[in-house]
Amino acid sequence: MDATREDIEGLFELQRIDLEIMRLTKELDELPQRAIIMAARDKKAEIQAKGEKVAELKRATMKRVTRIDDEDASLAKKEAGVQAAIDAAHGDFRNVEARTKELAGIVRRRGTIAEDRAAIQAELDKIGAMEAQIALAVEEISAKEQQAIDSFQKQGGELKLAIAKLEAARGPVEAKVDDDLARAYDRIVARSGGVAIGVLDDSRCGVCRMPIESGRLIDLRSQAPLGICPACKRLLVIA
């Protein structure tokens, strides 16, 4: 296969650049911060879902408070009216007795309401504690997430910059290589996922290390300075 020394040097330089791009890209894809960020977001979503349930419980409890407070306010107004009727009854003992019983019933009910209100307030206190715990947990997870994001942006940014510089350097190198050879190299890289060119090592491929039988070896050497490995189909430099 026809190839100049510049072509061969260019192919090896392309391979060096491509392998380094692959290495850096793999390092970027495997940065541990990605897993930390995703785990933090999943955990935060889980906690926020619990927070929604707590918020719904609080809304339902507050409705109970409103109902009790409304009933108590109504009873207080009624209590004041009954007390006023008692005060105005003077010597009407039957009226006073009936009103007094009514007043006692109102007082008992307001006492029950006060007990219910205290129990509900205890529930609200517990809900408030849960809200505080959830808020603290979200804050802590958000801090870890942001720390991982900052670290990822710094380390990932450095890797992306290094990759961009290599990609920029690749163009001028490829331009120095014969077009057909460059296309052949690209096809082999796409197929093999990495190394596309090596050196014939005595009677073995310098890449796949497969021995080459004598007949094929003679044919391969006739292709000098550049041939194709009969086993892995990679480019081989033949000294």
C-alpha positions in Angstrom: 0.0 0.0 0.0 1.5 3.3 -1.0 2.2 5.6 1.9 4.8 8.2 2.5 6.7 8.6 5.8 4.6 11.7 6.5 1.4 9.7 6.0 2.6 7.0 8.4 3.7 9.6 11.0 0.4 11.4 10.6 -1.6 8.2 11.1 0.2 7.4 14.3 -0.3 11.0 15.5 -4.0 10.7 14.6 -4.2 7.5 16.6 -2.4 9.1 19.6 -4.9 12.0 19.5 -7.9 9.7 19.1 -6.9 7.4 21.9 -6.4 10.4 24.2 -9.8 11.8 23.2 -11.3 8.4 23.9 -9.6 8.2 27.3 -10.6 11.7 28.3 -14.2 11.1 27.1 -14.4 7.9 29.1 -13.0 9.7 32.2 -15.6 12.5 31.7 -18.5 10.0 31.4 -17.3 8.1 34.5 -16.8 11.1 36.8 -18.2 10.0 40.2 -20.0 13.3 40.6 -22.6 12.2 38.1 -23.7 9.4 40.3 -23.7 11.6 43.4 -25.8 14.3 41.7 -28.3 11.8 40.4 -28.5 10.0 43.8 -29.0 13.4 45.5 -31.8 14.4 43.1 -33.6 11.1 43.6 -33.3 11.4 47.4 -34.4 15.0 47.3 -37.5 14.0 45.2 -38.3 11.3 47.6 -38.1 13.7 50.6 -40.1 16.3 48.8 -42.8 13.8 48.1 -43.0 13.1 51.8 -43.1 16.8 52.3 -46.2 17.0 50.1 -47.9 14.4 52.2 -47.0 16.3 55.4 -48.3 19.5 53.8 -51.5 17.8 52.9 -51.9 16.5 56.4 -51.3 20.0 57.7 -53.9 21.5 55.4 -56.4 18.8 56.6 -55.6 19.5 60.2 -55.9 23.3 59.8 -59.4 22.7 58.4 -60.2 20.8 61.5 -58.9 23.8 63.6 -61.0 26.2 61.5 -64.2 24.1 62.1 -63.5 23.9 65.8 -62.7 27.6 66.1 -65.9 28.5 64.2 -68.0 26.3 66.4 -66.3 27.7 69.5 -66.9 31.3 68.3 -70.6 30.4 67.7 -70.9 28.9 71.1 -69.2 31.8 72.8 -71.7 34.1 71.1 -74.6 31.8 72.2 -73.2 31.6 75.7 -73.1 35.4 76.0 -76.7 35.5 74.8 -77.9 32.9 77.3 -76.0 34.6 80.1 -77.6 37.9 79.2 -81.1 36.2 79.2 -80.4 34.8 82.7 -79.3 38.2 83.9 -82.5 39.7 82.5 -84.8 37.0 83.9 -84.7 38.3 87.5 -87.4 36.4 89.4 -88.4 34.1 86.6 -86.9 31.0 88.2 -88.2 28.5 85.6 -86.7 30.5 82.9 -83.4 30.9 84.8 -83.3 27.2 85.5 -83.9 26.3 81.8 -81.3 28.9 80.7 -78.8 27.7 83.3 -79.1 24.1 82.0 -78.6 25.4 78.5 -75.6 27.4 79.6 -74.1 24.4 81.3 -74.4 22.4 78.1 -72.7 25.1 76.2 -69.9 25.3 78.7 -69.4 21.6 78.6 -69.3 21.6 74.8 -66.8 24.5 74.9 -64.7 22.5 77.3 -64.7 19.5 75.0 -63.8 21.8 72.1 -60.9 23.2 74.1 -59.6 19.6 74.7 -60.0 18.8 71.0 -58.2 22.1 70.1 -55.3 21.2 72.4 -55.1 17.7 70.9 -55.1 19.2 67.4 -52.4 21.7 68.4 -50.3 18.8 69.6 -50.7 17.2 66.1 -49.7 20.6 64.5 -46.6 20.7 66.7 -45.6 17.2 65.4 -46.3 18.3 61.9 -44.2 21.4 62.3 -41.4 19.2 63.6 -41.7 16.9 60.6 -41.7 20.0 58.3 -38.5 21.2 60.0 -36.8 17.8 59.6 -37.8 17.7 55.9 -36.6 21.2 55.2 -33.2 20.4 56.9 -32.9 17.2 55.0 -33.6 18.9 51.7 -31.1 21.7 52.6 -28.4 19.2 53.4 -29.0 17.1 50.3 -29.1 20.3 48.1 -25.8 21.4 49.6 -24.2 18.0 48.7 -25.8 18.2 45.2 -24.4 21.7 44.6 -21.0 20.6 45.9 -21.0 17.7 43.4 -22.2 20.0 40.6 -19.5 22.6 41.3 -16.8 19.8 41.4 -18.2 18.3 38.2 -18.3 21.6 36.4 -14.7 22.3 37.3 -13.3 18.8 36.6 -15.6 18.2 33.7 -14.9 21.6 32.3 -11.1 20.9 32.4 -11.7 17.5 30.6 -13.9 19.1 28.0 -11.4 21.8 27.3 -8.6 19.2 26.9 -10.8 17.2 24.5 -11.6 20.4 22.5 -7.9 21.2 22.2 -7.2 17.7 20.9 -10.1 17.8 18.4 -8.8 21.2 17.2 -5.3 19.7 16.8 -6.6 16.7 14.9 -7.7 18.6 11.8 -4.3 19.8 10.7 -2.8 16.4 11.3 -5.4 14.6 9.3 -4.9 17.2 6.5 -1.3 16.0 6.1 -2.4 12.3 5.5 -3.5 11.0 2.1 -7.3 11.2 1.8 -7.7 7.5 1.1 -5.5 6.5 4.0 -7.3 8.9 6.3 -10.7 7.4 5.3 -9.4 3.8 5.7 -8.1 4.8 9.2 -11.4 6.2 10.2 -13.3 3.1 9.0 -11.0 0.9 11.0 -11.3 3.1 14.1 -15.1 2.9 13.8 -15.0 -0.8 13.4 -12.4 -1.6 16.1 -13.4 1.1 18.5 -9.8 2.1 19.1 -6.4 1.2 17.7 -6.3 1.3 13.9 -2.6 1.1 13.1 0.3 -0.9 14.4 3.7 -2.2 13.4 4.5 -5.7 12.0 6.4 -7.5 14.7 8.4 -10.2 13.0 5.7 -12.6 11.9 2.9 -11.2 14.2 0.5 -8.3 14.0 1.7 -5.7 16.5 -1.9 -5.0 17.5 -3.9 -8.3 17.7 -0.7 -10.4 18.1 -2.0 -13.1 15.8 0.8 -15.0 14.0 0.8 -14.6 10.2 1.4 -17.7 8.2 4.4 -17.6 5.8 2.4 -17.3 2.5 0.4 -14.4 3.8 3.4 -12.8 5.4 5.3 -12.8 2.1 2.2 -11.1 0.5 2.0 -8.7 3.4 5.6 -7.7 3.1 5.1 -7.0 -0.6 2.7 -4.3 0.4 5.4 -2.3 2.3 5.5 0.2 3.7 1.9 -0.2 4.8 -0.3 -3.3 4.7 -3.4 -4.8 6.2 -3.3 -7.5 8.9 -5.1 -10.5 7.5 -6.5 -11.4 11.0 -7.8 -8.1 12.5 -7.8 -6.0 9.2 -5.8 -3.1 10.9 -3.2 -1.1 9.2 0.3 -2.5 9.7 3.6 -0.6 9.1 6.0 -2.9 7.5 9.7 -2.1 8.1 
